[in-house]
Every structure is written in structure tokens, then in C-alpha cells.
């Protein structure tokens, strides 16, 4: 679980790091990163799976409608069907983080 002491790295910070390592303008890398995110969103909206070698697979999964309970009152409630984003980490990522 994430704790309050763990830093959060933003897309702009990653773009700045890549720009420095590859001797490219930050603005160019920011534009590329924004394009990457836009492309990911577009493909996920279409229902496509997105496989990123070494990172993992992003896909949209459908959750069926179901019955649930309000924990405060115990009352039965209907939970509507919805879509969710699922990520399955690649073996390489699991091994790198697990070390």
C-alpha cells in the first residue's frame, strides 16, 4: 500500500528525465507523453487491449450488475454494471520490482 511518505512521480517529471537523458527538449517529450496517454485512452475506449513490452497489459473489463449491502444500514442495494481498467504486470516488471 502507498503511504504518505512515498513520493509521487508525475508524467512531466518522467518526460523531463527522458529529455535530459536523450538530449531532447522537454517540450518535445511532454508532447510525446501527452500523445502516448491520448493514444492509450483512445484504444481503451475502443475496447482494445494495450500491450507494452516490459511493462504489462492494460485492458477494459466489464463488471456485471450485482446486489450489495450498505455497510452502515445493512440495506440491500443494487450496484449497476460498469467498466473498469485492469492492468496485468509483465514478468519483467514483476521481477524488477520484486528484487
Helices and strands as residue ranges (DSSP letters): H 11-21, H 26-46, E 50-52, E 56-63, E 66-69, E 76-79, E 82-89, H 91-98
